[in-house]
Amino acid sequence: MARLPLFPLNTVLFPGMQIKLHIFEARYKLMINQCIDANQAFGVVLIKQGREALGPIPRPFSVGCTAAISEVQRLPLGRMNITAVGQRRFCINAIESSSPFLLGDVDFFSPSEDEPELIQRYGAFLRALILRYLKILSSSEDASFNPERIPHRPRTLAQIASILLQAENAQKQELLSMRSLSRLLATLVEIYRLETALLSVRLSPPGKEFNIGPFSRN
């Protein structure tokens, strides 16, 4: 078990994901300065109840991700712009709220490689879907990507797919919380199947002759 300063945000951070933050509240200026001095990571946790800034400390979800500070830009009045990178998933066992910011007693975890055959199968499916997803995006934005740079290792694919995904925070939090790698991969496969289908339709609108009749919201 470890003790970790917690930063509740309206963001879900995944391992390998970069996050940029403007630090302006006194409690978080104190927290980040302590992390910099101690060369310590802090924990990013999605807000479950409350507001992100200028109010009581919000109540976070119990699963988050550590953030290692990689860049700091000092600003007037002690403010800072920082860049940090997600590292490790953790689960909060207890929260200490007597200091200006939250401190959590946490256990670190990583999705377990529980079903090797399923993991390899879902990993292959997911890689194909990621390639299709990026191909559709790159064609719409007149950009290009190198398919060879997309890895084959299932755990790395799950990490990349989670970072790339444009989804609601509730769905991202569910992915971050999963303890089984096979379940995480299976869930991502289903999500990307839907996302690639929707993206294809969105970027290829029907012609003027297309008519499905009256539209109902019910």
Backbone as CSV, one residue per row, in Angstrom:
resi,resn,N_x,N_y,N_z,CA_x,CA_y,CA_z,C_x,C_y,C_z
1,MET,0.849,-1.198,0.000,0.000,0.000,0.000,0.880,1.242,0.000
2,ALA,0.441,2.272,-0.695,1.199,3.519,-0.781,0.268,4.686,-0.508
3,ARG,0.856,5.813,-0.113,0.071,7.046,0.099,0.351,7.987,-1.057
4,LEU,-0.727,8.547,-1.615,-0.627,9.304,-2.849,-1.474,10.568,-2.766
5,PRO,-0.913,11.742,-3.107,-1.745,12.939,-3.220,-2.688,12.785,-4.404
6,LEU,-3.944,13.202,-4.215,-4.976,12.983,-5.225,-5.441,14.300,-5.829
7,PHE,-5.645,14.291,-7.139,-6.107,15.462,-7.866,-7.418,15.071,-8.572
8,PRO,-8.578,15.397,-7.992,-9.856,15.083,-8.645,-10.098,16.016,-9.837
9,LEU,-10.391,15.429,-10.994,-10.597,16.179,-12.225,-11.790,15.607,-13.001
10,ASN,-12.273,16.380,-13.958,-13.310,15.875,-14.862,-12.658,15.182,-16.057
11,THR,-11.669,14.363,-15.752,-10.864,13.678,-16.774,-10.499,12.293,-16.269
12,VAL,-10.505,11.323,-17.186,-10.007,9.983,-16.880,-8.628,9.851,-17.517
13,LEU,-7.626,9.579,-16.709,-6.251,9.422,-17.195,-5.929,7.943,-17.299
14,PHE,-5.293,7.550,-18.419,-4.850,6.177,-18.622,-3.323,6.116,-18.620
15,PRO,-2.743,4.958,-18.289,-1.293,4.805,-18.410,-0.829,5.138,-19.830
16,GLY,0.240,5.921,-19.917,0.779,6.325,-21.212,0.159,7.574,-21.791
17,MET,-0.897,8.070,-21.190,-1.607,9.252,-21.700,-0.995,10.522,-21.119
18,GLN,-0.871,11.542,-21.954,-0.348,12.826,-21.503,-1.491,13.737,-21.068
19,ILE,-1.248,14.507,-20.025,-2.238,15.461,-19.545,-1.552,16.789,-19.259
20,LYS,-2.198,17.881,-19.641,-1.677,19.226,-19.385,-2.634,19.931,-18.437
21,LEU,-2.097,20.540,-17.383,-2.921,21.179,-16.359,-2.396,22.572,-16.043
22,HIS,-3.336,23.482,-15.817,-3.000,24.811,-15.307,-3.303,24.811,-13.815
23,ILE,-2.299,25.001,-13.003,-2.439,24.926,-11.545,-2.566,26.340,-10.992
24,PHE,-3.728,26.641,-10.391,-3.954,28.000,-9.893,-4.535,28.050,-8.482
25,GLU,-5.159,26.956,-8.020,-5.705,26.954,-6.661,-4.584,26.735,-5.652
26,ALA,-4.697,27.388,-4.501,-3.645,27.302,-3.483,-3.369,25.868,-3.064
27,ARG,-4.444,25.069,-2.872,-4.234,23.699,-2.396,-3.469,22.847,-3.407
28,TYR,-3.709,23.100,-4.691,-3.022,22.295,-5.700,-1.655,22.869,-6.061
29,LYS,-1.451,24.162,-5.864,-0.094,24.701,-5.971,0.788,24.060,-4.902
30,LEU,0.248,23.945,-3.683,0.985,23.299,-2.601,1.270,21.840,-2.941
31,MET,0.260,21.128,-3.413,0.410,19.711,-3.716,1.440,19.473,-4.814
32,ILE,1.343,20.229,-5.909,2.251,20.016,-7.031,3.672,20.400,-6.655
33,ASN,3.847,21.476,-5.901,5.199,21.847,-5.459,5.806,20.754,-4.586
34,GLN,5.002,20.150,-3.717,5.503,19.049,-2.894,5.889,17.856,-3.760
35,CYS,5.084,17.570,-4.781,5.405,16.464,-5.685,6.698,16.736,-6.455
36,ILE,6.877,17.972,-6.891,8.099,18.326,-7.616,9.311,18.187,-6.705
37,ASP,9.212,18.708,-5.484,10.338,18.648,-4.543,10.715,17.211,-4.195
38,ALA,9.702,16.360,-4.078,9.946,14.965,-3.687,10.099,14.036,-4.883
39,ASN,10.018,14.606,-6.098,10.053,13.791,-7.314,9.012,12.669,-7.233
40,GLN,7.807,13.048,-6.864,6.724,12.097,-6.609,5.579,12.303,-7.601
41,ALA,4.947,11.228,-7.984,3.756,11.307,-8.826,2.543,11.659,-7.963
42,PHE,1.493,12.139,-8.611,0.217,12.335,-7.934,-0.836,11.487,-8.632
43,GLY,-1.982,11.345,-8.012,-3.028,10.514,-8.581,-4.137,11.352,-9.194
44,VAL,-4.479,11.065,-10.444,-5.621,11.707,-11.097,-6.830,10.801,-10.923
45,VAL,-7.908,11.357,-10.380,-9.135,10.593,-10.154,-10.322,11.375,-10.715
46,LEU,-11.227,10.659,-11.349,-12.426,11.286,-11.906,-13.358,11.718,-10.782
47,ILE,-13.913,12.915,-10.913,-14.850,13.431,-9.914,-16.167,12.660,-9.986
48,LYS,-16.596,12.165,-8.848,-17.878,11.470,-8.748,-18.981,12.411,-8.289
49,GLN,-18.612,13.318,-7.385,-19.573,14.288,-6.870,-18.817,15.560,-6.491
50,GLY,-19.311,16.707,-6.971,-18.672,17.979,-6.666,-18.166,18.650,-7.932
51,ARG,-17.409,19.716,-7.741,-16.906,20.490,-8.862,-15.391,20.479,-8.859
52,GLU,-14.830,20.767,-10.035,-13.391,20.631,-10.221,-12.595,21.709,-9.503
53,ALA,-13.110,22.926,-9.452,-12.315,24.032,-8.909,-13.180,24.974,-8.094
54,LEU,-12.499,25.718,-7.206,-13.115,26.815,-6.457,-14.334,26.378,-5.659
55,GLY,-14.155,25.341,-4.898,-15.226,24.861,-4.030,-14.680,23.818,-3.080
56,PRO,-15.553,23.152,-2.317,-15.105,22.058,-1.451,-14.418,20.977,-2.269
57,ILE,-13.514,20.248,-1.623,-12.827,19.166,-2.326,-13.867,18.148,-2.783
58,PRO,-13.891,17.817,-4.077,-14.918,16.894,-4.577,-14.668,15.452,-4.150
59,ARG,-15.708,14.658,-4.278,-15.618,13.229,-3.978,-15.231,12.482,-5.246
60,PRO,-14.149,11.700,-5.221,-13.693,11.028,-6.445,-14.160,9.581,-6.522
61,PHE,-14.043,9.009,-7.721,-14.190,7.567,-7.877,-13.018,6.875,-7.197
62,SER,-13.139,5.584,-6.978,-12.130,4.866,-6.188,-10.955,4.357,-7.012
63,VAL,-11.041,4.424,-8.347,-9.946,3.965,-9.197,-9.411,5.138,-10.007
64,GLY,-8.090,5.282,-10.022,-7.466,6.369,-10.762,-6.155,5.923,-11.377
65,CYS,-5.364,6.901,-11.815,-4.078,6.609,-12.457,-3.044,7.626,-11.982
66,THR,-1.857,7.163,-11.687,-0.804,8.078,-11.269,-0.332,8.924,-12.446
67,ALA,0.129,10.129,-12.142,0.627,11.055,-13.153,2.012,11.521,-12.738
68,ALA,2.993,11.270,-13.589,4.372,11.705,-13.338,4.612,13.022,-14.055
69,ILE,5.045,14.019,-13.325,5.258,15.351,-13.894,6.502,15.339,-14.772
70,SER,6.338,15.773,-16.035,7.458,15.778,-16.976,7.923,17.188,-17.328
71,GLU,7.011,18.173,-17.255,7.376,19.551,-17.582,6.649,20.511,-16.635
72,VAL,7.334,21.586,-16.280,6.742,22.607,-15.411,7.065,23.983,-15.978
73,GLN,6.053,24.801,-16.144,6.245,26.197,-16.542,5.773,27.078,-15.389
74,ARG,6.698,27.782,-14.772,6.362,28.650,-13.651,5.736,29.947,-14.159
75,LEU,4.678,30.390,-13.469,3.942,31.597,-13.842,3.850,32.534,-12.648
76,PRO,3.441,33.788,-12.858,3.289,34.714,-11.729,2.294,34.186,-10.687
77,LEU,2.481,34.674,-9.445,1.599,34.348,-8.320,1.608,32.863,-7.970
78,GLY,2.687,32.186,-8.312,2.823,30.785,-7.947,2.055,29.819,-8.822
79,ARG,1.417,30.339,-9.863,0.691,29.450,-10.764,1.678,28.662,-11.627
80,MET,1.177,27.575,-12.203,2.027,26.721,-13.027,1.223,26.114,-14.161
81,ASN,1.896,25.880,-15.272,1.408,24.960,-16.297,2.277,23.720,-16.203
82,ILE,1.641,22.565,-16.083,2.424,21.332,-15.992,1.969,20.336,-17.059
83,THR,2.884,19.492,-17.444,2.590,18.345,-18.294,2.951,17.097,-17.498
84,ALA,2.054,16.126,-17.504,2.297,14.879,-16.784,1.878,13.706,-17.663
85,VAL,2.397,12.527,-17.328,2.114,11.323,-18.107,1.579,10.242,-17.176
86,GLY,0.473,9.624,-17.591,-0.116,8.548,-16.804,0.814,7.356,-16.696
87,GLN,0.820,6.724,-15.505,1.735,5.605,-15.285,1.027,4.335,-14.810
88,ARG,0.437,4.381,-13.594,-0.060,3.140,-12.986,-1.497,3.310,-12.493
89,ARG,-2.307,2.288,-12.731,-3.647,2.252,-12.153,-3.550,2.028,-10.644
90,PHE,-4.504,2.580,-9.923,-4.554,2.324,-8.484,-5.999,2.310,-8.005
91,CYS,-6.190,1.662,-6.876,-7.490,1.631,-6.219,-7.338,2.255,-4.841
92,ILE,-8.243,3.167,-4.501,-8.172,3.867,-3.209,-8.818,3.009,-2.131
93,ASN,-8.068,2.752,-1.059,-8.608,2.019,0.095,-9.157,2.954,1.160
94,ALA,-8.509,4.106,1.328,-8.939,5.085,2.333,-8.458,6.463,1.895
95,ILE,-9.207,7.483,2.318,-8.857,8.862,1.970,-8.650,9.680,3.237
96,GLU,-7.566,10.421,3.274,-7.254,11.343,4.365,-7.564,12.754,3.881
97,SER,-8.485,13.430,4.549,-8.933,14.751,4.085,-8.605,15.868,5.065
98,SER,-7.671,15.636,5.981,-7.341,16.663,6.966,-6.375,17.709,6.404
99,SER,-5.656,17.388,5.329,-4.746,18.354,4.718,-5.516,19.179,3.687
100,PRO,-4.915,20.218,3.117,-5.625,21.053,2.139,-6.072,20.284,0.897
101,PHE,-5.385,19.196,0.565,-5.764,18.367,-0.572,-5.921,16.928,-0.099
102,LEU,-6.537,16.088,-0.930,-6.795,14.706,-0.550,-5.525,13.860,-0.623
103,LEU,-5.388,12.960,0.334,-4.353,11.940,0.314,-5.043,10.588,0.338
104,GLY,-4.599,9.691,-0.533,-5.215,8.376,-0.596,-4.240,7.272,-0.262
105,ASP,-4.700,6.298,0.526,-3.957,5.057,0.710,-4.388,4.120,-0.415
106,VAL,-3.460,3.784,-1.287,-3.826,3.109,-2.534,-3.060,1.811,-2.722
107,ASP,-3.654,0.933,-3.493,-2.984,-0.264,-4.003,-2.904,-0.143,-5.517
108,PHE,-1.753,-0.452,-6.075,-1.582,-0.409,-7.518,-2.005,-1.742,-8.121
109,PHE,-2.519,-1.686,-9.347,-2.894,-2.921,-10.023,-2.752,-2.747,-11.526
110,SER,-2.732,-3.864,-12.209,-2.707,-3.885,-13.664,-3.635,-5.003,-14.107
111,PRO,-4.401,-4.826,-15.185,-5.298,-5.894,-15.636,-4.549,-7.216,-15.801
112,SER,-5.081,-8.275,-15.214,-4.388,-9.561,-15.199,-4.538,-10.298,-16.521
113,GLU,-3.493,-11.013,-16.895,-3.522,-11.810,-18.123,-4.161,-13.152,-17.792
114,ASP,-5.500,-13.125,-17.675,-6.260,-14.239,-17.130,-6.573,-15.340,-18.134
115,GLU,-6.806,-14.984,-19.390,-7.179,-15.960,-20.424,-6.267,-15.755,-21.635
116,PRO,-5.087,-16.388,-21.641,-4.097,-16.120,-22.693,-4.639,-16.275,-24.115
117,GLU,-5.422,-17.326,-24.389,-5.936,-17.524,-25.747,-6.906,-16.418,-26.137
118,LEU,-7.807,-16.066,-25.214,-8.757,-14.984,-25.490,-8.031,-13.657,-25.669
119,ILE,-7.011,-13.433,-24.859,-6.253,-12.183,-24.939,-5.619,-12.040,-26.321
120,GLN,-5.017,-13.102,-26.825,-4.395,-13.050,-28.156,-5.442,-12.844,-29.244
121,ARG,-6.586,-13.521,-29.108,-7.630,-13.407,-30.120,-8.220,-12.009,-30.149
122,TYR,-8.592,-11.517,-28.969,-9.171,-10.170,-28.905,-8.139,-9.107,-29.287
123,GLY,-6.871,-9.362,-28.955,-5.827,-8.425,-29.331,-5.720,-8.280,-30.838
124,ALA,-5.806,-9.409,-31.564,-5.748,-9.373,-33.026,-6.955,-8.626,-33.595
125,PHE,-8.150,-8.893,-33.037,-9.351,-8.186,-33.477,-9.212,-6.685,-33.246
126,LEU,-8.720,-6.329,-32.054,-8.625,-4.914,-31.691,-7.631,-4.184,-32.581
127,ARG,-6.510,-4.830,-32.886,-5.515,-4.171,-33.749,-6.107,-3.857,-35.117
128,ALA,-6.849,-4.807,-35.678,-7.486,-4.577,-36.974,-8.489,-3.422,-36.906
129,LEU,-9.229,-3.352,-35.804,-10.209,-2.278,-35.652,-9.542,-0.921,-35.462
130,ILE,-8.437,-0.880,-34.707,-7.702,0.373,-34.529,-7.165,0.864,-35.873
131,LEU,-6.626,-0.056,-36.676,-6.111,0.318,-37.995,-7.230,0.877,-38.871
132,ARG,-8.388,0.241,-38.818,-9.522,0.735,-39.604,-9.975,2.101,-39.105
133,TYR,-10.041,2.246,-37.787,-10.457,3.507,-37.164,-9.524,4.645,-37.576
134,LEU,-8.216,4.408,-37.494,-7.243,5.436,-37.850,-7.242,5.725,-39.352
135,LYS,-7.488,4.700,-40.153,-7.551,4.898,-41.598,-8.718,5.809,-41.973
136,ILE,-9.884,5.596,-41.328,-11.047,6.440,-41.590,-10.768,7.874,-41.160
137,LEU,-10.174,8.035,-39.968,-9.870,9.376,-39.470,-8.855,10.083,-40.361
138,SER,-7.809,9.374,-40.752,-6.758,10.004,-41.555,-7.277,10.406,-42.930
139,SER,-8.204,9.624,-43.497,-8.757,9.974,-44.808,-9.626,11.213,-44.720
140,SER,-10.317,11.388,-43.577,-11.185,12.559,-43.413,-10.387,13.824,-43.125
141,GLU,-9.194,13.667,-42.548,-8.387,14.823,-42.162,-7.191,15.028,-43.087
142,ASP,-7.163,14.283,-44.191,-6.072,14.390,-45.161,-4.720,14.214,-44.467
143,ALA,-4.667,13.221,-43.603,-3.434,12.927,-42.870,-3.022,11.494,-43.193
144,SER,-1.926,11.066,-42.602,-1.461,9.701,-42.828,-0.893,9.138,-41.537
145,PHE,-0.857,7.819,-41.462,-0.223,7.164,-40.322,0.461,5.904,-40.823
146,ASN,1.405,5.432,-40.052,2.171,4.245,-40.428,1.609,3.036,-39.681
147,PRO,0.941,2.094,-40.392,0.366,0.923,-39.725,1.392,0.098,-38.959
148,GLU,2.649,0.149,-39.404,3.693,-0.634,-38.745,3.969,-0.145,-37.325
149,ARG,3.557,1.084,-37.032,3.804,1.629,-35.691,2.747,1.177,-34.687
150,ILE,1.689,0.558,-35.164,0.676,0.024,-34.244,1.175,-1.316,-33.729
151,PRO,1.384,-1.465,-32.431,1.997,-2.683,-31.884,1.064,-3.894,-31.982
152,HIS,1.621,-5.062,-31.716,0.851,-6.307,-31.728,0.550,-6.791,-30.301
153,ARG,1.302,-6.327,-29.329,1.136,-6.823,-27.958,-0.226,-6.397,-27.412
154,PRO,-1.058,-7.341,-26.975,-2.422,-7.011,-26.549,-2.510,-5.957,-25.448
155,ARG,-1.636,-6.023,-24.454,-1.715,-5.053,-23.365,-1.438,-3.632,-23.872
156,THR,-0.456,-3.507,-24.756,-0.144,-2.195,-25.322,-1.274,-1.704,-26.216
157,LEU,-1.886,-2.616,-26.963,-3.030,-2.253,-27.804,-4.190,-1.735,-26.969
158,ALA,-4.444,-2.390,-25.845,-5.524,-1.945,-24.961,-5.232,-0.546,-24.426
159,GLN,-3.970,-0.283,-24.124,-3.570,1.031,-23.634,-3.789,2.098,-24.698
160,ILE,-3.341,1.821,-25.932,-3.494,2.781,-27.026,-4.968,3.006,-27.343
161,ALA,-5.743,1.918,-27.396,-7.166,2.030,-27.717,-7.899,2.854,-26.674
162,SER,-7.557,2.700,-25.414,-8.207,3.464,-24.341,-7.891,4.950,-24.463
163,ILE,-6.645,5.270,-24.820,-6.241,6.669,-24.948,-6.911,7.327,-26.159
164,LEU,-6.987,6.596,-27.274,-7.554,7.146,-28.499,-9.061,7.346,-28.422
165,LEU,-9.720,6.571,-27.602,-11.176,6.521,-27.604,-11.812,7.853,-27.237
166,GLN,-12.750,8.289,-28.083,-13.555,9.468,-27.801,-14.873,8.988,-27.204
167,ALA,-14.996,9.064,-25.890,-16.167,8.524,-25.213,-16.470,9.333,-23.966
168,GLU,-17.634,9.064,-23.371,-18.006,9.713,-22.123,-17.090,9.233,-20.997
169,ASN,-16.935,10.079,-19.991,-16.061,9.738,-18.866,-16.517,8.478,-18.137
170,ALA,-17.822,8.253,-18.073,-18.328,7.064,-17.380,-17.809,5.792,-18.044
171,GLN,-17.785,5.778,-19.377,-17.293,4.605,-20.095,-15.784,4.465,-19.928
172,LYS,-15.059,5.582,-19.962,-13.616,5.535,-19.756,-13.275,5.051,-18.349
173,GLN,-14.050,5.490,-17.355,-13.804,5.064,-15.981,-14.013,3.564,-15.839
174,GLU,-15.004,3.044,-16.531,-15.243,1.598,-16.507,-14.051,0.841,-17.078
175,LEU,-13.501,1.349,-18.176,-12.331,0.705,-18.774,-11.129,0.758,-17.836
176,LEU,-10.912,1.907,-17.218,-9.777,2.066,-16.306,-9.872,1.107,-15.128
177,SER,-11.090,0.789,-14.709,-11.307,-0.010,-13.499,-11.223,-1.514,-13.727
178,MET,-11.175,-1.964,-14.961,-11.232,-3.396,-15.246,-9.967,-4.104,-14.780
179,ARG,-10.167,-5.229,-14.097,-9.047,-6.000,-13.547,-8.608,-7.138,-14.463
180,SER,-9.413,-7.460,-15.468,-9.138,-8.568,-16.369,-8.750,-8.027,-17.738
181,LEU,-7.583,-8.435,-18.255,-7.151,-7.962,-19.560,-8.036,-8.517,-20.669
182,SER,-8.476,-9.770,-20.539,-9.345,-10.335,-21.572,-10.671,-9.588,-21.632
183,ARG,-11.223,-9.231,-20.488,-12.477,-8.481,-20.469,-12.274,-7.074,-21.021
184,LEU,-11.154,-6.443,-20.671,-10.846,-5.107,-21.187,-10.740,-5.128,-22.709
185,LEU,-10.034,-6.107,-23.249,-9.886,-6.214,-24.698,-11.226,-6.491,-25.371
186,ALA,-12.015,-7.385,-24.789,-13.325,-7.711,-25.368,-14.227,-6.487,-25.393
187,THR,-14.193,-5.716,-24.320,-15.012,-4.497,-24.248,-14.551,-3.486,-25.291
188,LEU,-13.240,-3.319,-25.429,-12.713,-2.382,-26.421,-13.052,-2.816,-27.842
189,VAL,-13.037,-4.113,-28.108,-13.416,-4.617,-29.430,-14.846,-4.217,-29.756
190,GLU,-15.757,-4.410,-28.803,-17.152,-4.049,-29.040,-17.314,-2.540,-29.226
191,ILE,-16.610,-1.768,-28.436,-16.694,-0.307,-28.556,-16.169,0.151,-29.918
192,TYR,-15.024,-0.384,-30.334,-14.433,0.052,-31.596,-15.206,-0.454,-32.807
193,ARG,-15.864,-1.592,-32.684,-16.750,-2.040,-33.761,-17.841,-0.996,-33.999
194,LEU,-18.437,-0.541,-32.909,-19.495,0.459,-33.019,-18.938,1.797,-33.486
195,GLU,-17.806,2.205,-32.913,-17.240,3.512,-33.256,-16.830,3.593,-34.724
196,THR,-16.221,2.536,-35.255,-15.814,2.562,-36.655,-17.023,2.580,-37.582
197,ALA,-18.085,1.859,-37.200,-19.299,1.870,-38.009,-19.933,3.255,-38.007
198,LEU,-20.033,3.869,-36.824,-20.629,5.203,-36.726,-19.780,6.237,-37.449
199,LEU,-18.467,6.108,-37.318,-17.573,7.062,-37.969,-17.682,6.960,-39.493
200,SER,-17.804,5.743,-39.995,-17.954,5.556,-41.438,-19.218,6.222,-41.952
201,VAL,-20.312,6.057,-41.202,-21.582,6.672,-41.596,-21.496,8.186,-41.511
202,ARG,-20.879,8.684,-40.451,-20.791,10.126,-40.223,-19.972,10.809,-41.319
203,LEU,-18.924,10.144,-41.780,-18.048,10.745,-42.783,-18.469,10.412,-44.209
204,SER,-19.509,9.601,-44.363,-20.037,9.278,-45.686,-21.543,9.497,-45.687
205,PRO,-21.985,10.767,-45.606,-23.410,11.058,-45.513,-24.148,10.604,-46.760
206,PRO,-25.421,10.197,-46.636,-26.201,9.750,-47.780,-26.486,10.896,-48.740
207,GLY,-26.752,10.548,-50.001,-27.066,11.557,-51.005,-28.443,12.141,-50.813
208,LYS,-28.753,13.132,-51.643,-30.025,13.822,-51.524,-31.203,12.900,-51.785
209,GLU,-30.959,11.836,-52.575,-32.056,10.946,-52.909,-32.405,10.002,-51.768
210,PHE,-31.542,9.984,-50.735,-31.765,9.070,-49.615,-32.920,9.568,-48.757
211,ASN,-33.906,8.716,-48.505,-35.080,9.123,-47.734,-35.584,7.932,-46.942
212,ILE,-35.589,8.057,-45.626,-36.069,6.950,-44.790,-37.431,7.276,-44.196
213,GLY,-38.049,8.387,-44.662,-39.370,8.729,-44.179,-39.301,9.595,-42.942
214,PRO,-40.465,9.812,-42.322,-40.539,10.691,-41.132,-39.672,10.160,-40.007
215,PHE,-39.116,11.085,-39.237,-38.245,10.731,-38.116,-38.975,10.952,-36.805
216,SER,-38.899,9.961,-35.929,-39.549,10.074,-34.618,-38.495,9.986,-33.545
217,ARG,-38.640,10.756,-32.484,-37.714,10.726,-31.357,-38.048,9.595,-30.396
218,ASN,-39.170,8.928,-30.560,-39.576,7.870,-29.631,-38.940,6.529,-29.996
